[in-house]
């Protein structure tokens, strides 16, 4: 889509993402060997959110480093404990980035929303979570000639997460989480004036975040 002008601190952000991912993996391995918390999750209404960084692969439409971009990652979820090991809820997983380039700017935000299912093996702190549902793309393009266009597209998406949570109290839990997600919104035709063509948009992303969960 656009070629990078070299002013974006890509290497610094990617280095931070790599360190965050390694730290999250180390915490997951350490936590999985820890004793399970003796706190019930069953019959609790749960609200939680995550914040961190993520790396997205945007296909061939954003060619900087093969279409890989680094941005802000966030999640929000509401659920209910069916048992000590299973949670059912709804969740949204999102990724956002402003990409400055020599030929113009791209402001990209996408999210996946849908029903989610979480599994806590043995009722401990280690968990697996999946989302299957809808996806949305918010994309704004502005060329160096000040030609600007924006659109919102929808399609299919899913995400899978692995993480660990420490119960600080009966109410609050915190921990690291890694997310792998995908979305496909199909053909985007709103930027013919900017790009001279339409294009298909799909993306993979990997997020490293810290979660905060409230048990009510």
Secondary structure by P-SEA (a helix, b strand, c coil): ccccccccaaaaaaaaaaaaaaaaaaaaaaaaaccccccccccccccccccccccccccccccccccbbbbbbbcccccccccccccccccccbbbbbbbcccbbbbbbbbcccbbbbbbccccccbbbbbbbbbbbbbbbbccccccccbbbbbbccccccbbbbcccccbbbbbbbbbbcccccccccccccccccccccccccccbbbbbbcc
